[in-house]
């Protein structure tokens, strides 16, 4: 099946390859037969064009759900008190991502490279959404994306104007990141944010006004040198058509942040880490053991995300096997023994200790402390987002099949090995002990 239907030259190239023997005639015939069989099963020879109309497409229901998804996915990474923005504040919006729907939607959206501005001008860009929400919003791009084949090309000639405008503002919202891209045109060998955009942030910091850095990008572009210049950082990633409206609601405090990073945000080039790295990838402790609580030198870890309120965790309880007192545990701490057939039930209390309502994403991790292969430092085993009013407490419960703690051993078989495990949630942890080693020839999780 040819994925580029607009270029007939690939058909000519296939014919030439068959004639040259690079592709066999039987291989080509087999591919054609499979395509024809599927078309017959779909009835495309009887009715080649189908009516794909869908009554809910573009409906108010879907619009609300898209807005809600953006609200809950945009992540507050840093806040030195500048957010929520004050009513009546004079706000300067700048940066190449401030006035584009293309960057909000990303590639493979309205077109291959995602040129959404030409198709959905009815939706708000970031500057438009902020202008609808606040009274005093000015706009000076500072840096612009250039039209053309090079999606990374930028015009930085407006930085001076942006700095001049910042001097008369109370706060500066700098929208940086990437133009839309996908596949080969988006390839790069340096994840640093572009030189022009870093220059913009550095120059704006000289105006002495608090900077709210808005990251609009499909991957974590490195900002370690300009992050200290910002009073707040928000990563909206690729939030789609209602992403700007959601951002305005969050920056104003009309809504509360609840998003968490779905990846580790790297700090240094060529130092890319996943959250579940091997414990051997980080230095050992003084006594030679591995440090399962070590934190890589990253910009922000997986799962990081702030709120306008605060949360406290308490009463982490694990059940599922037979509780025992282990003489090997420090201070005779109670452990739970379990087997591969058990289901581990984990509960924890979460309290909103702040002054406003908020949503908290509760994340449960496991760590295998004894394994025949070097184990991951931790693995996410469950998550749930809950609503909490100020002072309210809710109990969150997870059920984790013990067999889900298995890993693939050196022999290619799934194995749950005898030894200690740790379950952790919200800074709390509980120790467990698997009593026997179990091996499966096929996945049992």
C-alpha positions in Angstrom: 0.0 0.0 0.0 1.5 3.3 -1.0 1.3 6.0 1.7 1.9 8.9 -0.7 -1.0 8.9 -3.0 -0.1 12.3 -4.5 3.2 11.1 -6.1 2.7 8.7 -9.1 6.5 8.4 -9.5 6.6 5.8 -6.7 4.4 3.5 -9.0 6.9 3.9 -11.8 9.7 3.1 -9.4 8.0 -0.1 -8.2 7.5 -1.3 -11.9 11.2 -0.6 -12.6 12.2 -2.6 -9.5 10.1 -5.6 -10.7 11.7 -5.4 -14.1 15.2 -5.2 -12.6 14.4 -8.1 -10.2 14.8 -6.1 -7.1 11.2 -6.9 -6.2 9.8 -10.3 -7.4 6.6 -10.4 -9.4 5.1 -12.9 -6.8 5.8 -10.4 -4.0 4.0 -7.6 -5.9 1.1 -10.0 -6.8 0.7 -11.0 -3.1 0.6 -7.4 -2.0 -2.0 -6.5 -4.7 -4.2 -9.6 -3.8 -4.2 -8.6 -0.1 -5.4 -5.1 -0.9 -8.1 -6.4 -3.3 -9.3 -8.9 -0.8 -9.8 -6.2 1.8 -11.7 -4.0 -0.7 -14.0 -6.9 -1.5 -14.7 -7.5 2.2 -15.5 -3.8 2.6 -17.8 -3.9 -0.4 -15.9 -1.1 -2.1 -16.4 -2.7 -5.6 -20.2 -2.5 -5.1 -20.2 1.0 -3.4 -16.8 2.7 -3.9 -17.7 5.9 -2.0 -19.4 5.7 1.4 -21.2 8.3 3.3 -19.0 8.9 6.4 -21.1 11.7 7.9 -21.1 11.5 11.7 -23.8 13.5 13.5 -21.6 14.3 16.5 -18.7 15.6 14.5 -17.9 19.1 15.5 -20.7 19.0 18.0 -21.0 21.1 21.2 -20.5 17.9 23.2 -17.2 17.2 21.6 -16.1 20.8 21.9 -16.7 20.6 25.7 -14.8 17.4 25.9 -11.9 18.8 23.9 -11.8 21.9 26.2 -11.9 19.7 29.3 -9.0 17.5 27.9 -6.9 20.6 27.4 -7.7 21.9 30.9 -6.6 18.7 32.5 -3.5 18.1 30.4 -1.7 21.5 30.5 1.0 21.3 33.2 2.1 24.0 35.6 5.8 23.3 36.0 6.9 26.3 38.0 5.2 29.1 39.8 7.0 31.7 41.9 3.7 33.4 42.8 3.0 35.3 39.6 0.1 33.0 38.8 -2.8 33.3 38.7 -2.5 36.6 36.8 -4.0 39.5 38.6 -7.2 41.2 37.2 -6.4 44.5 35.6 -2.7 43.6 35.0 -1.1 44.9 31.8 -0.1 41.8 30.0 2.3 41.6 27.0 2.0 38.4 24.9 5.0 37.6 22.8 6.8 34.7 21.1 6.4 32.8 17.8 3.7 30.5 19.3 1.5 33.3 20.6 -0.7 33.7 17.5 -0.8 30.4 15.7 -3.3 27.5 15.7 -0.8 25.4 13.7 1.5 25.0 16.7 -1.4 24.2 19.0 -2.6 21.3 16.8 0.7 19.9 15.6 1.4 17.8 12.6 -0.9 15.2 11.1 -3.9 17.3 12.1 -5.5 19.4 9.3 -2.7 18.7 6.9 0.4 16.5 6.9 2.5 19.2 8.5 -0.5 20.6 10.4 -1.3 24.0 8.8 -4.4 24.5 10.9 -4.6 28.3 10.6 -5.9 28.0 7.0 -8.7 25.7 8.0 -10.1 26.7 11.4 -9.6 30.4 11.9 -12.7 30.4 14.2 -10.7 29.1 17.1 -8.6 31.2 19.4 -4.8 31.5 19.4 -3.1 32.1 22.8 -3.1 35.9 22.4 -6.7 35.9 21.2 -7.8 33.8 24.2 -6.0 36.1 26.6 -7.5 39.2 25.0 -11.0 37.7 25.5 -10.3 37.0 29.1 -8.2 40.1 30.2 -8.8 43.8 29.5 -5.2 45.0 29.0 -3.4 42.6 26.6 -0.9 43.8 24.0 0.9 41.7 21.5 4.4 42.0 20.0 5.7 38.7 18.5 9.4 39.4 18.9 10.2 36.2 16.9 8.2 34.8 14.0 8.3 31.5 12.1 9.1 32.0 8.5 7.0 30.4 5.8 8.7 27.9 3.5 10.2 24.5 3.4 12.3 24.9 6.5 9.8 24.7 9.4 12.5 25.7 11.9 13.4 29.0 10.1 12.7 32.1 12.3 12.8 35.9 12.0 14.2 37.5 15.2 14.2 41.1 14.0 11.3 42.0 16.3 13.0 41.2 19.6 13.8 44.9 20.2 10.1 45.9 19.8 9.1 43.2 22.2 11.5 44.3 24.9 10.3 47.9 24.5 6.7 46.8 24.9 7.6 44.8 28.0 8.8 47.9 29.9 5.2 49.2 30.0 3.7 45.8 31.0 3.2 44.3 34.4 3.8 40.7 33.3 5.1 39.1 30.1 3.7 35.9 28.7 6.3 34.4 26.3 4.9 31.7 24.1 7.8 29.6 22.7 8.3 26.0 21.5 8.0 24.6 18.0 6.2 25.1 14.7 4.1 22.1 13.7 5.9 19.2 12.2 5.8 15.4 11.7 8.0 12.7 10.3 11.2 13.5 8.5 10.7 17.3 8.2 10.6 17.4 12.0 13.9 15.5 12.5 16.6 17.3 14.4 19.9 16.5 16.2 19.7 19.1 19.0 16.7 19.4 21.3 17.7 22.9 22.5 15.0 25.5 22.1 16.0 27.6 19.1 18.7 30.3 19.5 16.3 33.1 18.5 13.6 32.1 21.1 16.2 31.9 23.8 17.5 35.3 22.8 14.0 36.6 23.1 13.5 35.3 26.6 17.0 36.6 27.7 16.3 40.0 26.3 12.9 40.2 27.9 14.3 39.4 31.3 16.3 42.6 31.1 13.0 44.6 31.2 12.7 43.5 34.9 9.1 42.2 34.5 8.0 38.7 35.6 8.0 36.2 32.8 5.5 33.5 32.3 7.0 31.0 29.9 4.5 29.0 27.9 5.9 25.9 26.2 4.0 24.8 23.1 5.8 21.8 21.7 5.6 18.2 20.7 8.7 17.1 22.6 10.7 18.6 25.5 12.9 21.3 24.0 15.8 22.1 26.3 15.4 25.4 28.3 17.8 24.9 31.2 19.6 28.2 30.5 16.4 30.4 30.3 14.2 28.6 32.9 15.8 30.6 35.8 14.7 33.8 34.0 11.1 32.8 34.3 8.8 33.3 37.2 6.4 30.6 36.0 6.5 27.8 33.3 3.5 26.1 31.8 3.8 23.3 29.2 0.7 23.0 27.1 2.3 20.5 24.7 -0.2 20.1 21.7 -3.6 20.9 23.2 -5.6 21.3 19.9 -8.2 23.9 19.1 -9.4 24.7 22.6 -5.9 24.7 24.1 -5.6 28.5 24.1 -9.0 28.9 25.8 -8.0 26.4 28.5 -4.7 28.2 29.0 -6.4 31.5 29.5 -8.8 30.0 32.1 -5.8 28.4 33.9 -3.6 31.5 33.9 -6.4 33.6 35.2 -7.3 31.2 38.0 -10.8 30.6 36.7 -9.7 26.9 36.5 -7.0 25.1 38.5 -4.0 23.2 37.1 -4.1 19.4 37.5 -1.9 18.1 34.6 1.2 16.0 35.2 4.2 15.5 32.9 3.7 12.3 30.8 7.5 12.2 30.2 10.8 13.2 31.8 11.7 16.7 30.8 15.5 16.6 30.1 17.9 19.3 31.2 21.0 18.5 29.2 21.6 17.6 25.6 22.3 13.9 25.0 21.1 13.2 28.6 17.7 11.8 27.8 16.1 9.6 30.5 12.9 7.7 31.0 11.3 7.6 34.4 11.8 3.9 34.7 15.6 3.9 34.1 17.7 1.1 35.5 19.1 1.7 39.0 22.6 1.1 37.7 22.3 4.3 35.6 22.5 6.4 38.7 25.4 6.4 41.2 25.3 4.0 44.1 25.0 5.0 47.7 28.0 5.2 50.0 27.5 1.6 51.2 27.5 0.3 47.7 23.7 -0.4 47.4 21.5 1.1 44.7 19.6 4.3 45.6 16.0 3.8 44.5 15.2 7.3 45.7 17.8 9.0 43.6 16.7 11.7 41.2 18.3 12.2 37.8 19.6 15.7 36.9 16.6 16.5 34.8 14.6 19.7 34.3 11.4 18.1 35.7 10.7 14.5 36.4 7.9 12.3 35.0 4.7 13.0 36.8 5.6 16.5 37.9 2.9 19.1 38.0 1.8 21.9 40.3 -1.6 23.3 41.4 -3.0 26.5 43.0 -3.7 24.4 46.0 -1.8 21.8 48.0 -2.3 18.1 48.8 -1.2 15.8 51.6 -1.0 12.0 51.6 -1.5 9.7 54.6 -2.4 6.2 55.7 -0.9 4.1 52.9 -2.1 0.6 53.4 -1.3 -2.5 51.4 -3.2 -5.8 51.7 -3.4 -8.9 49.5 -1.2 -11.5 51.0 -0.7 -12.6 54.7 0.7 -9.8 56.9 3.8 -10.9 58.9 6.5 -9.3 61.0 9.8 -9.6 59.2 12.9 -9.9 61.3 14.8 -8.5 58.3 12.8 -5.3 58.1 14.2 -2.3 59.9 12.7 -2.0 63.4 10.5 -5.0 62.8 8.3 -3.1 60.2 5.2 -5.1 59.2 5.4 -6.4 55.6 2.9 -8.3 53.5 3.9 -11.5 52.0 2.4 -12.4 48.6 2.4 -14.9 45.8 1.9 -14.5 42.1 -1.8 -15.4 42.5 -2.5 -12.6 44.9 -4.0 -9.2 44.1 -2.4 -6.4 46.0 -4.9 -3.8 47.2 -3.3 -0.4 47.9 -5.2 2.4 49.6 -4.1 6.0 50.5 -5.8 9.0 51.9 -5.4 12.3 50.0 -6.3 15.7 51.6 -6.7 19.1 50.0 -4.7 21.2 52.4 -5.1 24.4 50.5 -7.7 27.2 50.2 -9.3 26.3 46.9 -10.7 23.3 45.1 -8.4 21.2 42.9 -7.8 17.9 41.2 -5.0 15.6 42.2 -3.5 12.9 40.1 -2.6 10.0 42.4 0.2 7.9 41.1 1.2 4.5 42.4 4.7 3.1 41.7 6.5 -0.2 42.4 10.2 -1.0 42.8 11.7 -4.5 42.6 14.5 -4.5 45.1 15.9 -7.9 44.4 16.1 -9.3 40.8 18.3 -11.5 38.6 18.5 -8.6 36.1 19.2 -5.0 37.0 15.7 -3.7 37.8 14.0 -0.5 36.9 14.2 2.2 39.6 10.4 2.2 39.6 7.3 1.5 37.4 4.0 3.2 37.3 1.3 0.7 38.4 -1.8 2.8 38.6 -3.2 6.4 38.6 -6.4 8.1 39.3 -7.4 11.8 39.3 -9.8 13.0 42.1 -11.6 16.2 42.9 -11.1 17.7 46.3 -12.7 20.7 48.0 -10.5 22.6 50.6 -10.1 20.4 53.6 -11.7 17.4 52.0 -10.1 13.9 52.2 -10.7 11.0 49.9 -9.4 7.5 49.9 -8.0 6.2 46.7 -7.7 2.4 46.2 -5.7 0.5 43.6 -5.8 -3.2 42.8 -2.6 -4.6 41.3 -2.3 -8.2 40.3 1.0 -9.5 41.8 1.8 -11.1 38.4 1.9 -7.6 36.9 5.2 -7.1 38.9 6.9 -9.7 36.7 9.6 -8.9 34.1 11.2 -10.7 31.2 14.3 -12.6 32.3 17.5 -13.4 30.5 15.9 -16.6 29.2 13.1 -14.6 27.5 10.5 -15.9 30.0 8.3 -13.9 32.3 9.4 -14.2 35.9 8.3 -12.9 39.3 11.2 -13.5 41.6 11.4 -14.1 45.4 12.4 -11.0 47.3 11.4 -7.5 48.5 9.2 -5.0 46.6 8.3 -1.5 47.5 5.1 0.3 46.6 5.1 4.1 46.8 2.5 6.8 46.4 2.7 10.5 47.2 6.0 10.3 49.1 4.8 7.3 51.2 6.0 3.7 50.8 5.3 0.2 52.0 7.4 -2.9 51.8 6.2 -6.3 50.6 7.8 -9.7 50.2 7.3 -12.2 47.4 7.7 -15.6 48.9 8.6 -17.7 45.8 9.9 -17.3 42.3 7.4 -17.9 39.5 8.2 -18.3 35.8 5.8 -18.3 32.8 6.5 -19.3 29.2 3.8 -16.9 28.0 2.7 -13.6 29.5 0.5 -14.0 32.5 -0.1 -10.3 33.2 
